Amino acid sequence: MDGSSWGQGSAWMARLHDASAHALYLHVPFCVRKCAYCDFASRATQANDPLMAAYVGALRQQMREAHELGLLDGIQTAYVGGGTPTLVGASLLASLVGDVRELAPGVAELSCEANPDSLGDEVLQTLVRSGATRVSIGVQSLNDAELQALGRVHDARTACERVRAAVASGLDVSCDLMCATPCQDDASWQSTLAQVAGLAVGHASVYPLQLEEGTPLGERWADEGPAWNDPEVQARRMEAAAAVLGDSGYVRYEVASYAREGKVCRHNQAYWTGRPYLGLGVAASSMLTREGYQRLRRACVQLPVIDDDVSRVRLTVASGAQDIAREPALEALRFDIELLDEAQAAAEDLMLGMRLSAGVGPELLGHARSTLGEARVDGAIASCVERDLAAWDGERLEPTHDGWLLGNELYGTLWDLAPGEVREASA
Ligand code: SF4
């Protein structure tokens, strides 16, 4: 359960130069309809939309190219996310998951995101047969009024039934839950939490609703902060989640993530522990070392030459679903790019590591001190400890209860250690 063995073991420094990614993300941007709060890269579509087959075919081609470049050699986890990947149906899903198994044989955890309404028995069996190990289900709530207010397609009964079926299939099951939403009160939230714990899932993720510009809920409430989404309500609901799930045997290993013994999501941990990852598909993000970026450039001639001091490259796919389906080759993709030097990458790793209950260990702290300056790092840490945002546990620096509640303060203090501006480019 401890994040340290996976997060910051003795090989931590080696991953700063690993030319392969450790984690693979495939984005499938199709949904039955847009939820009222959603600003993710997804589009409402019909189940028989031919674009889905062309798009999945394009992702498969891009995976093959990445494999030929050696970018999949070190992949240990994969995540098919969305959107609603299960909407593409059993056959396309099987081809995608099967390709991951073939091209990244080192994958130990292969997750697929799903929504209850498109997670039929056939899709579940397909996921099991094709080699998925885990399904992450967008339950959000087990209260029908809340689900309707969020614009979700499913109802509570369907969600419970499909979660039970997923657990029975033998896959590891995670439920995504959302708090501080319209129509929710303390009692209905407690009820959702208790029911989810009773469904015997191994993992749950819990997030407060964010009102985003351009979404129906965001526009409706643009001028007034609604009482149901007040920061105090958000904090109270997150604490209720910690209490109910904690009493039911889940350990909170990350600010928004709870797992029973052995059920931590290794893929998500990659994002918080400086492991390079490759994202394919609309709006998918990659984080590559300098060496990994040079590999990608062999196929992507559109990518710029980078300065000698760049040690980490973040890329976000800027091409749309139709563009990707029409021109699948990696060399046709458009990217938004961020270039970090070693010191900026160290500050980023410190910040992300503090999302984990295990915090950051001596290897990362030592590296941060040598790249960012010992006095500066120790000063920032002392300030976090003084404000009760972080605390020492032996040689590890861990977030406190207040540190998680006031995450932006904690993460902001550590990110402010990064010198200069992150350079940006597009290709
Ligand atoms: S199912 Fe998820 S990705 Fe699709 S519209 Fe709803 S929130 Fe967005």
Boltz pocket constraint, residues with backbone or C-beta under 6 A from the ligand:
constraints:
  - pocket:
      binder: B
      contacts: [[A, 30], [A, 31], [A, 32], [A, 33], [A, 34], [A, 35], [A, 38], [A, 39], [A, 40], [A, 42], [A, 82], [A, 83], [A, 84], [A, 115], [A, 138]]
      max_distance: 6.0
